[in-house]
Amino acid sequence: MFLKELKLYGFKSFARRTTLEFKDGLTCIVGPNGSGKSNLVDAVRWVLGEQRSSVLRSEKMENVIFSGSKSAKPLGMAEVSMTLVNNRNVLPTEYSEVTVTRRLYRSGESEYLLNKTPCRLKDINNLFLDSGLGPDSYSVIELKMVETILSSKSEERLRLFEEAAGVNKYKQRRNAAFRKLSATEDDLNRVNDIIAEVERNVNALKRQVSRAQRYKALMQEIEELDLRAASLELARLQAEYVPLKKELADREKNYRETKTVLTREEADLERARARYLEVEDRLSRLQNELMAVSDQLHQKENEKTAARERMRALEEKIQRYMAEQEDLRNRIAQLKRRIEEGEPRLRTLAEQVDALRMKHRLKQSELEQFDKLLARRRLELNEARMRLIELMQTIGDKEKERNTLEARLLHLQGRREQLQGEQARLLAEGESSGRASDELVAKEKELEARLKALDAQIARAEKELAELTAQEAEAREHLGSLKNRAAALKQQQAFLHNLIEVNEGYPDGLQFVLKASSRIPGVLGMLADLIDVPARYRLAVEALLGEKAFYVVVRSEQDAFRLMEELRKENLGQVTFLVLSRLRSLQLEPPAAAPQLPGVLARASEVVRSTKELKPAIELLFGRALIVEDVQALQHALANAGGSQGWAFATLSGEVTLPEGVVRAGRYEEGEVVSAVDRSGQLADIESALRETEGEIERAQKALAELGSRKQAARERLESLRKEREKVNAEYQQSRLELVRQQTARQSLEMARKSAEEELRKIEAEIGKTTERLEAIQPEIASLNRQRRRFEDEVELSQEKLEELEQQRNALADEVHELNVNLVKTTGELSALENDLRRMRRTVGELENTIARREQEVEKSREEIARLQEQVERLSAEEKQLAEKKDELLRRQLELKQELQDLQDSVRRKEEELKRARQAGESSADVLQNLRIRISQLEAQMQNLRERIQERYGVEIVPGTPKEPHELEEIQQRLEHLRERERTFGAVNMMALEEYERESERLNFLHKQRNDLVEAKKTLIETIDVINKTARQRFEETFNQIRENFRKNFALFFDGGEGDLRIQFDPEDPLSAKITILARPKGKQLGALELLSAGEKSLTAIALLFSIYQVKPSPFCILDEVDAPLDDVNVRRFLRVLRDFS
């Protein structure tokens, strides 16, 4: 794959469409400053998707559009297209040529095209992913990238290595996997929260199902009565509807007969109107015909006038042409006379021209012979001058050499004195540099000790901060659990409070009786609400009570019978009453002693607390009941009961055995169900627990705030230590750099001193050679000067002889010139006379032709006049016929206008008669309208009734027959009573059963979804591990190849020396690493990259980039003035390597 073509239009300085074609090998773009070389680099970055305007040397992206110049207007669009040959299918596409285009408009809109097909920037990035192409890849290398690559921050170097290794796609996949993992964890947390909420909803819906069933029975009765009332109402409406329908039919029949009479009269009126329109149409056609005849008559008059005007113009044309013929004949006679006079003069001039030509040829031949002699003499003079010039050049070269040798001798003597002084200075500076190096070594050791101490302090501070962070996380988690507990307690508190206030979940009859306690003093309340049980024993006591927990305690039988009567009237179901007066009348045996059995915790009557009034009921219900720890204790107690028959046993979790052999099994999880016993006590316990939890929350918040303060202080200490370490480290690095500089400077001084000694020896030898050459060149210059003076005398004599010959030649040339002038003058007169005679003969011919044409045109005009005279006579006859036709049409027009007036009067009379008939029929229409309105109202009422029943119950109703006269009123009263009960029933969730099934199904689905999310999380973690291993392996292999290439290329660029790469991976991120460049040019010690010269830095960066290219070639490589810092020697090395690579 390689770059084939780059097209630009409107991008920066490229106002016109510009196409750059790239061939194999190297392509060099050369131009002065400001010619747009760097704009080509910007165009390549831009078309590859660069989004940072600063990289393109612009404040904003719109600045890349051509903004105009003195000779060109601004453009509204910038476009760059880059064509790549994909012959090896490096790019993931089936095309052998890929053209990427980017456009930007001044409105801010931009477009990307791939092979002229619109696409997204993401598609471009995916296409070039890991191909070595991109807006910031190593396919474009600028001078500023050298500092970036060699800077102390290794991120840029790491990016280049990642691009070469092709791990960017793995990083993208890993980032996508991390995002999916985070989303999966969020979904998992969300699903857990939803599951907890749904589980609470399922538990609550269990209690609402029975209430919904009772409400459904009530609504069934309401539906049956509503359907019966609607059937009777429909029958009443139909009884009124049928007679009205018959009356409407009779009246409509009479109205239609009246309408028929009106229709006949309207038909007569329409026929009269049609006759009127017919006559009116005939009159209109007649008027149109009359206008056409008038137009024809006017046209004939115009044609006759035009023919007469044409005849007059032709007669004038004949007269004009006859006068013109006479003038032309006179001109022909004059021209013929002039031709006869010019012919003798022509023959005389021809004879004079022949004589002058003969004399001119003789003199011209003599002049040419003299010119040849003069040329030979000039050639001899020039050869003598050339010999003199060559001799003078030789003398000049010798004198120049002598002057150069003298100047060189003076320079060498001065340089010798300078080097002697330089040797003394270098010796003194070397001693001073040695003392400074010793001081820097001592300072470096001191700073190293400080750094180690600070590292130890930072490690302790980081450990302290980590411990505080862990403690803070635990405290936050503990605070979150406390808040969750408080929220759960508040929900339970609200739920219990609602149960106590509205008695939710109780049967309708029980709710009715409990509400009656406010007006009947003898009603004490429900048994479960009248006792107080410690929280530990509540489930056991509720299990022992069973249905008895819902007994209503009354003081007397009269209170019980009164309530029974009210329940019967309201048809509200059964309620069980516990009558205290009857209990007091019973002769209860004193409580028996509880058997001493292992595992028994307490006697039930002893843990149940109540008022004194309820003591007999408590003894009756709980006197022979024992509470044990669990089922194992229950089994053990039953096995060892012996004489304890007749006693009931209950476990703390709610399992019960009764004396009559009944066993109730199944336990409740703690907190899952609210006990029906002692709800007020439960509410008090919950409120107490809520207060304790809120106190714990407050204490946890204080502890968390204290941990936060300690953590902030620890973070500030750590930050302070890190800043101090950075400061000391900076000072340490500066000291090291200064030490390296001093050592380098000391080495440079020593090398300079040795170099000065060597140069001094060379200068002494060169001074001796220069002196010897000066002494030898002086005699050569004296001999050459003598030869020069002899040649100058010879040249001067030849020059004088040549001047005499030139004077003779000039005189002969003047004679030739005079003869030539006379010849040209006479020849011109002869040519002019010949031209005049030819022109006059041609003019005579043209005039004779004109006379002939005019005679023909005169004859044609006379024929045209005769034809026009005949046309005028014909038009006069046609005009007379049209005038007679016009008179006839005017007469017929008057007749039709009279007939049209008569028809108009007849139509007006018929319209007045029809109007009176219509007014008579409008009264019948009003009666019909009233009947239709009433019938429509009845139909609407019946339709609304049917639709209401259909919409509410989904059935079709039919009219019904009442069983008794007032059945409908009684049904409506009963419905009102039932609907009142419906309103007092309170809020009922009719969808409780369906919601319960749906929520249970949803809960199962959520459990399955949670399992899927757990499995997905596990899969994502495994995928990330695989990506990390694969990408790490590819990166290490690529790094080793680049490292080996860098070692070879560094030695090649620097003609020796050592270069190497080091890598240190991040233990927390397998794909993150720090890459270090080690460079030691030939003759230098290994030191920091900052100490390298600009040229050495540039060569080091280029060597690294070439090493990357050897592993992962890019389709092209743009080098933007990277050779600027290089000297001539390094430039030659760079070009040699560049040719080898290309």
Rosetta blueprint (number, residue, H / E / L):
1 M L
2 F E
3 L E
4 K E
5 E E
6 L E
7 K E
8 L E
9 Y E
10 G L
11 F E
12 K L
13 S L
14 F E
15 A L
16 R L
17 R L
18 T E
19 T E
20 L E
21 E E
22 F L
23 K L
24 D L
25 G L
26 L L
27 T L
28 C L
29 I L
30 V L
31 G L
32 P L
33 N L
34 G L
35 S L
36 G L
37 K H
38 S H
39 N H
40 L H
41 V H
42 D H
43 A H
44 V H
45 R H
46 W H
47 V H
48 L L
49 G L
50 E L
51 Q L
52 R L
53 S L
54 S L
55 V L
56 L L
57 R L
58 S L
59 E L
60 K L
61 M H
62 E H
63 N H
64 V H
65 I E
66 F L
67 S L
68 G L
69 S L
70 K L
71 S L
72 A L
73 K L
74 P L
75 L L
76 G L
77 M E
78 A E
79 E E
80 V E
81 S E
82 M E
83 T E
84 L E
85 V E
86 N L
87 N L
88 R L
89 N L
90 V L
91 L L
92 P L
93 T L
94 E L
95 Y L
96 S L
97 E E
98 V E
99 T E
100 V E
101 T E
102 R E
103 R E
104 L E
105 Y E
106 R L
107 S L
108 G L
109 E L
110 S E
111 E E
112 Y E
113 L E
114 L E
115 N L
116 K L
117 T E
118 P E
119 C E
120 R L
121 L H
122 K H
123 D H
124 I H
125 N H
126 N H
127 L H
128 F L
129 L L
130 D L
131 S L
132 G L
133 L L
134 G L
135 P L
136 D L
137 S L
138 Y L
139 S L
140 V E
141 I E
142 E E
143 L H
144 K H
145 M H
146 V H
147 E H
148 T H
149 I H
150 L H
151 S L
152 S L
153 K L
154 S L
155 E H
156 E H
157 R H
158 L H
159 R H
160 L H
161 F H
162 E H
163 E H
164 A H
165 A H
166 G L
167 V L
168 N H
169 K H
170 Y H
171 K H
172 Q H
173 R H
174 R H
175 N H
176 A H
177 A H
178 F H
179 R H
180 K H
181 L H
182 S H
183 A H
184 T H
185 E H
186 D H
187 D H
188 L H
189 N H
190 R H
191 V H
192 N H
193 D H
194 I H
195 I H
196 A H
197 E H
198 V H
199 E H
200 R H
201 N H
202 V H
203 N H
204 A H
205 L H
206 K H
207 R H
208 Q H
209 V H
210 S H
211 R H
212 A H
213 Q H
214 R H
215 Y H
216 K H
217 A H
218 L H
219 M H
220 Q H
221 E H
222 I H
223 E H
224 E H
225 L H
226 D H
227 L H
228 R H
229 A H
230 A H
231 S H
232 L H
233 E H
234 L H
235 A H
236 R H
237 L H
238 Q H
239 A H
240 E H
241 Y H
242 V H
243 P H
244 L H
245 K H
246 K H
247 E H
248 L H
249 A H
250 D H
251 R H
252 E H
253 K H
254 N H
255 Y H
256 R H
257 E H
258 T H
259 K H
260 T H
261 V H
262 L H
263 T H
264 R H
265 E H
266 E H
267 A H
268 D H
269 L H
270 E H
271 R H
272 A H
273 R H
274 A H
275 R H
276 Y H
277 L H
278 E H
279 V H
280 E H
281 D H
282 R H
283 L H
284 S H
285 R H
286 L H
287 Q H
288 N H
289 E H
290 L H
291 M H
292 A H
293 V H
294 S H
295 D H
296 Q H
297 L H
298 H H
299 Q H
300 K H
301 E H
302 N H
303 E H
304 K H
305 T H
306 A H
307 A H
308 R H
309 E H
310 R H
311 M H
312 R H
313 A H
314 L H
315 E H
316 E H
317 K H
318 I H
319 Q H
320 R H
321 Y H
322 M H
323 A H
324 E H
325 Q H
326 E H
327 D H
328 L H
329 R H
330 N H
331 R H
332 I H
333 A H
334 Q H
335 L H
336 K H
337 R H
338 R H
339 I H
340 E H
341 E H
342 G H
343 E H
344 P H
345 R H
346 L H
347 R H
348 T H
349 L H
350 A H
351 E H
352 Q H
353 V H
354 D H
355 A H
356 L H
357 R H
358 M H
359 K H
360 H H
361 R H
362 L H
363 K H
364 Q H
365 S H
366 E H
367 L H
368 E H
369 Q H
370 F H
371 D H
372 K H
373 L H
374 L H
375 A H
376 R H
377 R H
378 R H
379 L H
380 E H
381 L H
382 N H
383 E H
384 A H
385 R H
386 M H
387 R H
388 L H
389 I H
390 E H
391 L H
392 M H
393 Q H
394 T H
395 I H
396 G H
397 D H
398 K H
399 E H
400 K H
401 E H
402 R H
403 N H
404 T H
405 L H
406 E H
407 A H
408 R H
409 L H
410 L H
411 H H
412 L H
413 Q H
414 G H
415 R H
416 R H
417 E H
418 Q H
419 L H
420 Q H
421 G H
422 E H
423 Q H
424 A H
425 R H
426 L H
427 L H
428 A H
429 E H
430 G H
431 E H
432 S H
433 S H
434 G H
435 R H
436 A H
437 S H
438 D H
439 E H
440 L H
441 V H
442 A H
443 K H
444 E H
445 K H
446 E H
447 L H
448 E H
449 A H
450 R H
451 L H
452 K H
453 A H
454 L H
455 D H
456 A H
457 Q H
458 I H
459 A H
460 R H
461 A H
462 E H
463 K H
464 E H
465 L H
466 A H
467 E H
468 L H
469 T H
470 A H
471 Q H
472 E H
473 A H
474 E H
475 A H
476 R H
477 E H
478 H H
479 L H
480 G H
481 S H
482 L H
483 K H
484 N H
485 R H
486 A H
487 A H
488 A H
489 L H
490 K H
491 Q H
492 Q H
493 Q H
494 A H
495 F H
496 L H
497 H H
498 N H
499 L H
500 I H
501 E H
502 V H
503 N L
504 E L
505 G L
506 Y L
507 P L
508 D H
509 G H
510 L H
511 Q H
512 F H
513 V H
514 L H
515 K H
516 A H
517 S L
518 S L
519 R L
520 I L
521 P L
522 G L
523 V E
524 L E
525 G E
526 M E
527 L H
528 A H
529 D H
530 L H
531 I L
532 D E
533 V L
534 P L
535 A H
536 R H
537 Y H
538 R H
539 L H
540 A H
541 V H
542 E H
543 A H
544 L H
545 L H
546 G H
547 E H
548 K H
549 A H
550 F H
551 Y L
552 V E
553 V E
554 V E
555 R L
556 S L
557 E H
558 Q H
559 D H
560 A H
561 F H
562 R H
563 L H
564 M H
565 E H
566 E H
567 L H
568 R H
569 K H
570 E H
571 N L
572 L L
573 G L
574 Q L
575 V L
576 T L
577 F E
578 L E
579 V E
580 L H
581 S H
582 R H
583 L H
584 R H
585 S H
586 L L
587 Q L
588 L L
589 E L
590 P L
591 P L
592 A L
593 A L
594 A L
595 P L
596 Q L
597 L L
598 P L
599 G L
600 V E
601 L E
602 A E
603 R E
604 A H
605 S H
606 E H
607 V H
608 V L
609 R E
610 S L
611 T L
612 K H
613 E H
614 L H
615 K H
616 P H
617 A H
618 I H
619 E H
620 L H
621 L H
622 F H
623 G L
624 R L
625 A E
626 L E
627 I E
628 V E
629 E L
630 D L
631 V H
632 Q H
633 A H
634 L H
635 Q H
636 H H
637 A H
638 L H
639 A H
640 N L
641 A L
642 G L
643 G L
644 S L
645 Q L
646 G L
647 W L
648 A E
649 F E
650 A E
651 T E
652 L L
653 S L
654 G L
655 E L
656 V E
657 T E
658 L L
659 P L
660 E L
661 G L
662 V L
663 V E
664 R E
665 A L
666 G L
667 R L
668 Y L
669 E L
670 E L
671 G L
672 E L
673 V L
674 V L
675 S L
676 A L
677 V L
678 D L
679 R H
680 S H
681 G H
682 Q H
683 L H
684 A H
685 D H
686 I H
687 E H
688 S H
689 A H
690 L H
691 R H
692 E H
693 T H
694 E H
695 G H
696 E H
697 I H
698 E H
699 R H
700 A H
701 Q H
702 K H
703 A H
704 L H
705 A H
706 E H
707 L H
708 G H
709 S H
710 R H
711 K H
712 Q H
713 A H
714 A H
715 R H
716 E H
717 R H
718 L H
719 E H
720 S H
721 L H
722 R H
723 K H
724 E H
725 R H
726 E H
727 K H
728 V H
729 N H
730 A H
731 E H
732 Y H
733 Q H
734 Q H
735 S H
736 R H
737 L H
738 E H
739 L H
740 V H
741 R H
742 Q H
743 Q H
744 T H
745 A H
746 R H
747 Q H
748 S H
749 L H
750 E H
751 M H
752 A H
753 R H
754 K H
755 S H
756 A H
757 E H
758 E H
759 E H
760 L H
761 R H
762 K H
763 I H
764 E H
765 A H
766 E H
767 I H
768 G H
769 K H
770 T H
771 T H
772 E H
773 R H
774 L H
775 E H
776 A H
777 I H
778 Q H
779 P H
780 E H
781 I H
782 A H
783 S H
784 L H
785 N H
786 R H
787 Q H
788 R H
789 R H
790 R H
791 F H
792 E H
793 D H
794 E H
795 V H
796 E H
797 L H
798 S H
799 Q H
800 E H
801 K H
802 L H
803 E H
804 E H
805 L H
806 E H
807 Q H
808 Q H
809 R H
810 N H
811 A H
812 L H
813 A H
814 D H
815 E H
816 V H
817 H H
818 E H
819 L H
820 N H
821 V H
822 N H
823 L H
824 V H
825 K H
826 T H
827 T H
828 G H
829 E H
830 L H
831 S H
832 A H
833 L H
834 E H
835 N H
836 D H
837 L H
838 R H
839 R H
840 M H
841 R H
842 R H
843 T H
844 V H
845 G H
846 E H
847 L H
848 E H
849 N H
850 T H
851 I H
852 A H
853 R H
854 R H
855 E H
856 Q H
857 E H
858 V H
859 E H
860 K H
861 S H
862 R H
863 E H
864 E H
865 I H
866 A H
867 R H
868 L H
869 Q H
870 E H
871 Q H
872 V H
873 E H
874 R H
875 L H
876 S H
877 A H
878 E H
879 E H
880 K H
881 Q H
882 L H
883 A H
884 E H
885 K H
886 K H
887 D H
888 E H
889 L H
890 L H
891 R H
892 R H
893 Q H
894 L H
895 E H
896 L H
897 K H
898 Q H
899 E H
900 L H
901 Q H
902 D H
903 L H
904 Q H
905 D H
906 S H
907 V H
908 R H
909 R H
910 K H
911 E H
912 E H
913 E H
914 L H
915 K H
916 R H
917 A H
918 R H
919 Q H
920 A H
921 G H
922 E H
923 S H
924 S H
925 A H
926 D H
927 V H
928 L H
929 Q H
930 N H
931 L H
932 R H
933 I H
934 R H
935 I H
936 S H
937 Q H
938 L H
939 E H
940 A H
941 Q H
942 M H
943 Q H
944 N H
945 L H
946 R H
947 E H
948 R H
949 I H
950 Q H
951 E H
952 R H
953 Y H
954 G L
955 V L
956 E L
957 I L
958 V L
959 P L
960 G L
961 T L
962 P L
963 K L
964 E L
965 P L
966 H L
967 E H
968 L H
969 E H
970 E H
971 I H
972 Q H
973 Q H
974 R H
975 L H
976 E H
977 H H
978 L H
979 R H
980 E H
981 R H
982 E H
983 R H
984 T H
985 F L
986 G L
987 A L
988 V L
989 N L
990 M L
991 M L
992 A H
993 L H
994 E H
995 E H
996 Y H
997 E H
998 R H
999 E H
1000 S H
1001 E H
1002 R H
1003 L H
1004 N H
1005 F H
1006 L H
1007 H H
1008 K H
1009 Q H
1010 R H
1011 N H
1012 D H
1013 L H
1014 V H
1015 E H
1016 A H
1017 K H
1018 K H
1019 T H
1020 L H
1021 I H
1022 E H
1023 T H
1024 I H
1025 D H
1026 V H
1027 I H
1028 N H
1029 K H
1030 T H
1031 A H
1032 R H
1033 Q H
1034 R H
1035 F H
1036 E H
1037 E H
1038 T H
1039 F H
1040 N H
1041 Q H
1042 I H
1043 R H
1044 E H
1045 N H
1046 F H
1047 R H
1048 K H
1049 N H
1050 F H
1051 A H
1052 L H
1053 F H
1054 F H
1055 D L
1056 G L
1057 G L
1058 E E
1059 G E
1060 D E
1061 L E
1062 R E
1063 I E
1064 Q E
1065 F E
1066 D L
1067 P L
1068 E L
1069 D L
1070 P L
1071 L L
1072 S L
1073 A E
1074 K E
1075 I E
1076 T E
1077 I E
1078 L E
1079 A E
1080 R E
1081 P L
1082 K L
1083 G L
1084 K L
1085 Q L
1086 L L
1087 G L
1088 A L
1089 L H
1090 E H
1091 L H
1092 L L
1093 S L
1094 A H
1095 G H
1096 E H
1097 K H
1098 S H
1099 L H
1100 T H
1101 A H
1102 I H
1103 A H
1104 L H
1105 L H
1106 F H
1107 S H
1108 I H
1109 Y H
1110 Q H
1111 V H
1112 K L
1113 P L
1114 S L
1115 P L
1116 F L
1117 C L
1118 I E
1119 L E
1120 D E
1121 E L
1122 V L
1123 D L
1124 A L
1125 P L
1126 L L
1127 D L
1128 D H
1129 V H
1130 N H
1131 V H
1132 R H
1133 R H
1134 F H
1135 L H
1136 R H
1137 V H
1138 L H
1139 R H
1140 D H
1141 F H
1142 S L
